[in-house]
C-alpha cells in the first residue's frame, strides 16, 4: 500500500509542477506568438490594401 501512496504523491507533485510551468512559461509564450502573428497579418493586410486600387478593394469587400 505504501508504494502506491508514494507513487500517487509523486504524480500529484509532477502535475502541480507541470501546471505551474504551463501558467508561467508556455501560456505567455503562446500569447506572445499569437500577438506577433496578429501584428504580422495586420501589417501584410495594410500593404496588400495599399497596392490595390479603390475598385479592387470594393470588389474584395463585396465578396466578404
LOSEMI-126486 format. One record per atom (N, C-alpha, C): residue number from 1; residue in one letter; atom name; x negated, y negated, z. Coordinates in nm, 3 decimals. Example, Ala and Ser with C-alpha at 12.3 -4.5 7.8 and 13.67 -1.06 7.14 Angstrom:
residues 2
<seq = 1 type = A atom = N c1 = -1.319 c2 = 0.569 c3 = 0.780>
<seq = 1 type = A atom = CA c1 = -1.230 c2 = 0.450 c3 = 0.780>
<seq = 1 type = A atom = C c1 = -1.320 c2 = 0.330 c3 = 0.780>
<seq = 2 type = S atom = N c1 = -1.285 c2 = 0.225 c3 = 0.708>
<seq = 2 type = S atom = CA c1 = -1.367 c2 = 0.106 c3 = 0.714>
<seq = 2 type = S atom = C c1 = -1.290 c2 = -0.003 c3 = 0.787>
This chain:
residues 64
<seq = 1 type = X atom = N c1 = -0.082 c2 = 0.120 c3 = 0.000>
<seq = 1 type = X atom = CA c1 = 0.000 c2 = 0.000 c3 = 0.000>
<seq = 1 type = X atom = C c1 = -0.086 c2 = -0.126 c3 = 0.000>
<seq = 2 type = X atom = N c1 = -0.197 c2 = -0.121 c3 = 0.074>
<seq = 2 type = X atom = CA c1 = -0.285 c2 = -0.236 c3 = 0.086>
<seq = 2 type = X atom = C c1 = -0.343 c2 = -0.279 c3 = -0.051>
<seq = 3 type = X atom = N c1 = -0.389 c2 = -0.185 c3 = -0.137>
<seq = 3 type = X atom = CA c1 = -0.442 c2 = -0.228 c3 = -0.266>
<seq = 3 type = X atom = C c1 = -0.337 c2 = -0.299 c3 = -0.354>
<seq = 4 type = X atom = N c1 = -0.213 c2 = -0.254 c3 = -0.344>
<seq = 4 type = X atom = CA c1 = -0.108 c2 = -0.317 c3 = -0.424>
<seq = 4 type = X atom = C c1 = -0.082 c2 = -0.461 c3 = -0.378>
<seq = 5 type = X atom = N c1 = -0.086 c2 = -0.482 c3 = -0.248>
<seq = 5 type = X atom = CA c1 = -0.067 c2 = -0.618 c3 = -0.196>
<seq = 5 type = X atom = C c1 = -0.183 c2 = -0.708 c3 = -0.235>
<seq = 6 type = X atom = N c1 = -0.304 c2 = -0.654 c3 = -0.233>
<seq = 6 type = X atom = CA c1 = -0.421 c2 = -0.731 c3 = -0.276>
<seq = 6 type = X atom = C c1 = -0.409 c2 = -0.769 c3 = -0.423>
<seq = 7 type = X atom = N c1 = -0.371 c2 = -0.672 c3 = -0.505>
<seq = 7 type = X atom = CA c1 = -0.355 c2 = -0.697 c3 = -0.647>
<seq = 7 type = X atom = C c1 = -0.248 c2 = -0.803 c3 = -0.671>
<seq = 8 type = X atom = N c1 = -0.139 c2 = -0.793 c3 = -0.600>
<seq = 8 type = X atom = CA c1 = -0.032 c2 = -0.891 c3 = -0.612>
<seq = 8 type = X atom = C c1 = -0.080 c2 = -1.030 c3 = -0.569>
<seq = 9 type = X atom = N c1 = -0.157 c2 = -1.035 c3 = -0.464>
<seq = 9 type = X atom = CA c1 = -0.213 c2 = -1.163 c3 = -0.417>
<seq = 9 type = X atom = C c1 = -0.307 c2 = -1.223 c3 = -0.520>
<seq = 10 type = X atom = N c1 = -0.395 c2 = -1.143 c3 = -0.577>
<seq = 10 type = X atom = CA c1 = -0.486 c2 = -1.192 c3 = -0.680>
<seq = 10 type = X atom = C c1 = -0.410 c2 = -1.239 c3 = -0.804>
<seq = 11 type = X atom = N c1 = -0.308 c2 = -1.167 c3 = -0.842>
<seq = 11 type = X atom = CA c1 = -0.228 c2 = -1.209 c3 = -0.957>
<seq = 11 type = X atom = C c1 = -0.158 c2 = -1.342 c3 = -0.930>
<seq = 12 type = X atom = N c1 = -0.113 c2 = -1.363 c3 = -0.808>
<seq = 12 type = X atom = CA c1 = -0.049 c2 = -1.490 c3 = -0.773>
<seq = 12 type = X atom = C c1 = -0.151 c2 = -1.603 c3 = -0.778>
<seq = 13 type = X atom = N c1 = -0.271 c2 = -1.579 c3 = -0.729>
<seq = 13 type = X atom = CA c1 = -0.376 c2 = -1.681 c3 = -0.734>
<seq = 13 type = X atom = C c1 = -0.411 c2 = -1.716 c3 = -0.878>
<seq = 14 type = X atom = N c1 = -0.425 c2 = -1.616 c3 = -0.962>
<seq = 14 type = X atom = CA c1 = -0.456 c2 = -1.639 c3 = -1.103>
<seq = 14 type = X atom = C c1 = -0.343 c2 = -1.716 c3 = -1.171>
<seq = 15 type = X atom = N c1 = -0.219 c2 = -1.682 c3 = -1.140>
<seq = 15 type = X atom = CA c1 = -0.106 c2 = -1.752 c3 = -1.200>
<seq = 15 type = X atom = C c1 = -0.105 c2 = -1.899 c3 = -1.159>
<seq = 16 type = X atom = N c1 = -0.134 c2 = -1.928 c3 = -1.033>
<seq = 16 type = X atom = CA c1 = -0.139 c2 = -2.067 c3 = -0.987>
<seq = 16 type = X atom = C c1 = -0.253 c2 = -2.141 c3 = -1.055>
<seq = 17 type = X atom = N c1 = -0.368 c2 = -2.078 c3 = -1.067>
<seq = 17 type = X atom = CA c1 = -0.483 c2 = -2.142 c3 = -1.134>
<seq = 17 type = X atom = C c1 = -0.452 c2 = -2.171 c3 = -1.281>
<seq = 18 type = X atom = N c1 = -0.389 c2 = -2.077 c3 = -1.348>
<seq = 18 type = X atom = CA c1 = -0.353 c2 = -2.098 c3 = -1.488>
<seq = 18 type = X atom = C c1 = -0.250 c2 = -2.210 c3 = -1.503>
<seq = 19 type = X atom = N c1 = -0.156 c2 = -2.219 c3 = -1.411>
<seq = 19 type = X atom = CA c1 = -0.056 c2 = -2.327 c3 = -1.416>
<seq = 19 type = X atom = C c1 = -0.123 c2 = -2.463 c3 = -1.397>
<seq = 20 type = X atom = N c1 = -0.216 c2 = -2.471 c3 = -1.301>
<seq = 20 type = X atom = CA c1 = -0.289 c2 = -2.596 c3 = -1.278>
<seq = 20 type = X atom = C c1 = -0.372 c2 = -2.632 c3 = -1.401>
<seq = 21 type = X atom = N c1 = -0.440 c2 = -2.533 c3 = -1.457>
<seq = 21 type = X atom = CA c1 = -0.522 c2 = -2.556 c3 = -1.576>
<seq = 21 type = X atom = C c1 = -0.436 c2 = -2.605 c3 = -1.691>
<seq = 22 type = X atom = N c1 = -0.318 c2 = -2.546 c3 = -1.709>
<seq = 22 type = X atom = CA c1 = -0.228 c2 = -2.588 c3 = -1.817>
<seq = 22 type = X atom = C c1 = -0.184 c2 = -2.732 c3 = -1.798>
<seq = 23 type = X atom = N c1 = -0.143 c2 = -2.767 c3 = -1.676>
<seq = 23 type = X atom = CA c1 = -0.093 c2 = -2.902 c3 = -1.649>
<seq = 23 type = X atom = C c1 = -0.203 c2 = -3.008 c3 = -1.662>
<seq = 24 type = X atom = N c1 = -0.323 c2 = -2.974 c3 = -1.621>
<seq = 24 type = X atom = CA c1 = -0.431 c2 = -3.074 c3 = -1.615>
<seq = 24 type = X atom = C c1 = -0.513 c2 = -3.083 c3 = -1.743>
<seq = 25 type = X atom = N c1 = -0.522 c2 = -2.974 c3 = -1.819>
<seq = 25 type = X atom = CA c1 = -0.611 c2 = -2.974 c3 = -1.935>
<seq = 25 type = X atom = C c1 = -0.534 c2 = -2.958 c3 = -2.066>
<seq = 26 type = X atom = N c1 = -0.460 c2 = -2.851 c3 = -2.079>
<seq = 26 type = X atom = CA c1 = -0.401 c2 = -2.819 c3 = -2.209>
<seq = 26 type = X atom = C c1 = -0.284 c2 = -2.908 c3 = -2.246>
<seq = 27 type = X atom = N c1 = -0.197 c2 = -2.941 c3 = -2.153>
<seq = 27 type = X atom = CA c1 = -0.082 c2 = -3.026 c3 = -2.184>
<seq = 27 type = X atom = C c1 = -0.125 c2 = -3.166 c3 = -2.226>
<seq = 28 type = X atom = N c1 = -0.218 c2 = -3.233 c3 = -2.154>
<seq = 28 type = X atom = CA c1 = -0.262 c2 = -3.365 c3 = -2.201>
<seq = 28 type = X atom = C c1 = -0.333 c2 = -3.358 c3 = -2.336>
<seq = 29 type = X atom = N c1 = -0.411 c2 = -3.253 c3 = -2.359>
<seq = 29 type = X atom = CA c1 = -0.479 c2 = -3.239 c3 = -2.487>
<seq = 29 type = X atom = C c1 = -0.379 c2 = -3.222 c3 = -2.600>
<seq = 30 type = X atom = N c1 = -0.275 c2 = -3.142 c3 = -2.575>
<seq = 30 type = X atom = CA c1 = -0.171 c2 = -3.122 c3 = -2.676>
<seq = 30 type = X atom = C c1 = -0.099 c2 = -3.254 c3 = -2.705>
<seq = 31 type = X atom = N c1 = -0.067 c2 = -3.330 c3 = -2.601>
<seq = 31 type = X atom = CA c1 = -0.002 c2 = -3.459 c3 = -2.617>
<seq = 31 type = X atom = C c1 = -0.092 c2 = -3.555 c3 = -2.698>
<seq = 32 type = X atom = N c1 = -0.223 c2 = -3.554 c3 = -2.667>
<seq = 32 type = X atom = CA c1 = -0.317 c2 = -3.640 c3 = -2.739>
<seq = 32 type = X atom = C c1 = -0.321 c2 = -3.603 c3 = -2.887>
<seq = 33 type = X atom = N c1 = -0.325 c2 = -3.474 c3 = -2.918>
<seq = 33 type = X atom = CA c1 = -0.328 c2 = -3.430 c3 = -3.058>
<seq = 33 type = X atom = C c1 = -0.201 c2 = -3.471 c3 = -3.131>
<seq = 34 type = X atom = N c1 = -0.085 c2 = -3.459 c3 = -3.064>
<seq = 34 type = X atom = CA c1 = 0.041 c2 = -3.498 c3 = -3.126>
<seq = 34 type = X atom = C c1 = 0.044 c2 = -3.648 c3 = -3.154>
<seq = 35 type = X atom = N c1 = -0.009 c2 = -3.729 c3 = -3.061>
<seq = 35 type = X atom = CA c1 = -0.015 c2 = -3.873 c3 = -3.082>
<seq = 35 type = X atom = C c1 = -0.106 c2 = -3.907 c3 = -3.199>
<seq = 36 type = X atom = N c1 = -0.220 c2 = -3.839 c3 = -3.208>
<seq = 36 type = X atom = CA c1 = -0.313 c2 = -3.864 c3 = -3.318>
<seq = 36 type = X atom = C c1 = -0.249 c2 = -3.826 c3 = -3.452>
<seq = 37 type = X atom = N c1 = -0.179 c2 = -3.715 c3 = -3.454>
<seq = 37 type = X atom = CA c1 = -0.113 c2 = -3.671 c3 = -3.577>
<seq = 37 type = X atom = C c1 = -0.005 c2 = -3.771 c3 = -3.617>
<seq = 38 type = X atom = N c1 = 0.072 c2 = -3.819 c3 = -3.520>
<seq = 38 type = X atom = CA c1 = 0.176 c2 = -3.917 c3 = -3.548>
<seq = 38 type = X atom = C c1 = 0.116 c2 = -4.046 c3 = -3.603>
<seq = 39 type = X atom = N c1 = 0.007 c2 = -4.090 c3 = -3.540>
<seq = 39 type = X atom = CA c1 = -0.060 c2 = -4.212 c3 = -3.585>
<seq = 39 type = X atom = C c1 = -0.114 c2 = -4.193 c3 = -3.728>
<seq = 40 type = X atom = N c1 = -0.172 c2 = -4.077 c3 = -3.755>
<seq = 40 type = X atom = CA c1 = -0.227 c2 = -4.048 c3 = -3.887>
<seq = 40 type = X atom = C c1 = -0.117 c2 = -4.047 c3 = -3.993>
<seq = 41 type = X atom = N c1 = -0.004 c2 = -3.984 c3 = -3.961>
<seq = 41 type = X atom = CA c1 = 0.105 c2 = -3.978 c3 = -4.060>
<seq = 41 type = X atom = C c1 = 0.166 c2 = -4.116 c3 = -4.081>
<seq = 42 type = X atom = N c1 = 0.175 c2 = -4.196 c3 = -3.977>
<seq = 42 type = X atom = CA c1 = 0.227 c2 = -4.332 c3 = -3.994>
<seq = 42 type = X atom = C c1 = 0.135 c2 = -4.413 c3 = -4.085>
<seq = 43 type = X atom = N c1 = 0.005 c2 = -4.402 c3 = -4.065>
<seq = 43 type = X atom = CA c1 = -0.090 c2 = -4.475 c3 = -4.149>
<seq = 43 type = X atom = C c1 = -0.079 c2 = -4.430 c3 = -4.293>
<seq = 44 type = X atom = N c1 = -0.072 c2 = -4.300 c3 = -4.315>
<seq = 44 type = X atom = CA c1 = -0.061 c2 = -4.250 c3 = -4.452>
<seq = 44 type = X atom = C c1 = 0.071 c2 = -4.291 c3 = -4.515>
<seq = 45 type = X atom = N c1 = 0.177 c2 = -4.294 c3 = -4.436>
<seq = 45 type = X atom = CA c1 = 0.307 c2 = -4.334 c3 = -4.489>
<seq = 45 type = X atom = C c1 = 0.303 c2 = -4.479 c3 = -4.536>
<seq = 46 type = X atom = N c1 = 0.237 c2 = -4.566 c3 = -4.456>
<seq = 46 type = X atom = CA c1 = 0.228 c2 = -4.706 c3 = -4.495>
<seq = 46 type = X atom = C c1 = 0.143 c2 = -4.723 c3 = -4.620>
<seq = 47 type = X atom = N c1 = 0.036 c2 = -4.646 c3 = -4.632>
<seq = 47 type = X atom = CA c1 = -0.047 c2 = -4.653 c3 = -4.753>
<seq = 47 type = X atom = C c1 = 0.033 c2 = -4.607 c3 = -4.874>
<seq = 48 type = X atom = N c1 = 0.110 c2 = -4.501 c3 = -4.854>
<seq = 48 type = X atom = CA c1 = 0.191 c2 = -4.447 c3 = -4.963>
<seq = 48 type = X atom = C c1 = 0.295 c2 = -4.549 c3 = -5.006>
<seq = 49 type = X atom = N c1 = 0.361 c2 = -4.613 c3 = -4.910>
<seq = 49 type = X atom = CA c1 = 0.463 c2 = -4.712 c3 = -4.942>
<seq = 49 type = X atom = C c1 = 0.402 c2 = -4.834 c3 = -5.011>
<seq = 50 type = X atom = N c1 = 0.278 c2 = -4.869 c3 = -4.975>
<seq = 50 type = X atom = CA c1 = 0.214 c2 = -4.985 c3 = -5.035>
<seq = 50 type = X atom = C c1 = 0.183 c2 = -4.960 c3 = -5.184>
<seq = 51 type = X atom = N c1 = 0.161 c2 = -4.834 c3 = -5.219>
<seq = 51 type = X atom = CA c1 = 0.128 c2 = -4.801 c3 = -5.358>
<seq = 51 type = X atom = C c1 = 0.252 c2 = -4.793 c3 = -5.448>
<seq = 52 type = X atom = N c1 = 0.370 c2 = -4.790 c3 = -5.388>
<seq = 52 type = X atom = CA c1 = 0.492 c2 = -4.774 c3 = -5.467>
<seq = 52 type = X atom = C c1 = 0.555 c2 = -4.909 c3 = -5.499>
<seq = 53 type = X atom = N c1 = 0.623 c2 = -4.911 c3 = -5.609>
<seq = 53 type = X atom = CA c1 = 0.698 c2 = -5.031 c3 = -5.645>
<seq = 53 type = X atom = C c1 = 0.829 c2 = -5.033 c3 = -5.566>
<seq = 54 type = X atom = N c1 = 0.896 c2 = -5.145 c3 = -5.555>
<seq = 54 type = X atom = CA c1 = 1.023 c2 = -5.152 c3 = -5.481>
<seq = 54 type = X atom = C c1 = 1.129 c2 = -5.057 c3 = -5.538>
<seq = 55 type = X atom = N c1 = 1.131 c2 = -5.039 c3 = -5.669>
<seq = 55 type = X atom = CA c1 = 1.229 c2 = -4.948 c3 = -5.729>
<seq = 55 type = X atom = C c1 = 1.203 c2 = -4.803 c3 = -5.685>
<seq = 56 type = X atom = N c1 = 1.076 c2 = -4.765 c3 = -5.681>
<seq = 56 type = X atom = CA c1 = 1.042 c2 = -4.629 c3 = -5.639>
<seq = 56 type = X atom = C c1 = 1.077 c2 = -4.607 c3 = -5.491>
<seq = 57 type = X atom = N c1 = 1.055 c2 = -4.710 c3 = -5.409>
<seq = 57 type = X atom = CA c1 = 1.091 c2 = -4.699 c3 = -5.269>
<seq = 57 type = X atom = C c1 = 1.242 c2 = -4.681 c3 = -5.251>
<seq = 58 type = X atom = N c1 = 1.319 c2 = -4.752 c3 = -5.329>
<seq = 58 type = X atom = CA c1 = 1.465 c2 = -4.738 c3 = -5.322>
<seq = 58 type = X atom = C c1 = 1.507 c2 = -4.597 c3 = -5.360>
<seq = 59 type = X atom = N c1 = 1.447 c2 = -4.541 c3 = -5.465>
<seq = 59 type = X atom = CA c1 = 1.480 c2 = -4.405 c3 = -5.506>
<seq = 59 type = X atom = C c1 = 1.447 c2 = -4.303 c3 = -5.396>
<seq = 60 type = X atom = N c1 = 1.333 c2 = -4.321 c3 = -5.331>
<seq = 60 type = X atom = CA c1 = 1.295 c2 = -4.230 c3 = -5.223>
<seq = 60 type = X atom = C c1 = 1.391 c2 = -4.242 c3 = -5.107>
<seq = 61 type = X atom = N c1 = 1.426 c2 = -4.365 c3 = -5.070>
<seq = 61 type = X atom = CA c1 = 1.519 c2 = -4.385 c3 = -4.958>
<seq = 61 type = X atom = C c1 = 1.658 c2 = -4.330 c3 = -4.989>
<seq = 62 type = X atom = N c1 = 1.699 c2 = -4.334 c3 = -5.114>
<seq = 62 type = X atom = CA c1 = 1.830 c2 = -4.278 c3 = -5.151>
<seq = 62 type = X atom = C c1 = 1.828 c2 = -4.126 c3 = -5.136>
<seq = 63 type = X atom = N c1 = 1.716 c2 = -4.063 c3 = -5.168>
<seq = 63 type = X atom = CA c1 = 1.706 c2 = -3.918 c3 = -5.157>
<seq = 63 type = X atom = C c1 = 1.706 c2 = -3.872 c3 = -5.013>
<seq = 64 type = X atom = N c1 = 1.658 c2 = -3.956 c3 = -4.926>
<seq = 64 type = X atom = CA c1 = 1.653 c2 = -3.921 c3 = -4.783>
<seq = 64 type = X atom = C c1 = 1.788 c2 = -3.939 c3 = -4.728>
